[in-house]
Amino acid sequence: MPFRQWMRIGLGGLGWRPAEFWSATLTEFFEAINGHNEAQGAEAETSAPKPNEIDALLARYG
């Protein structure tokens, strides 16, 4: 697991103290990231294209 990268996000990006980072569950950590991103105006994650969208792309671009 990429703990060093997660620590950079938690301590630097979210402004958490080390004790807050280490006491958070993975769910709490990732939800905090999602909340932070949402508050900063980040767009929602995109989903895979639906079958009819794939058909339309194939028809247009081959």
C-alpha positions, 0 to 999 in steps of 0.5 A: 500500500502506498502509505508515503503517498497517502501521508503526503495527501493527508498531511500536506493536502488535507492539513491533518496532523500525523496522529489524525492521519494514523488514527483515520480508517481507510474509509475516513481517509478516502471520504475526506479526500473526496470531500476536499476535492468536492469543496475545491470544485473538482468534477465527479468521477466519470463512469464507463460509457454505456453500451449505446454510447459505445455503439454510437462511437463505433458507428462514428469512428469505426 
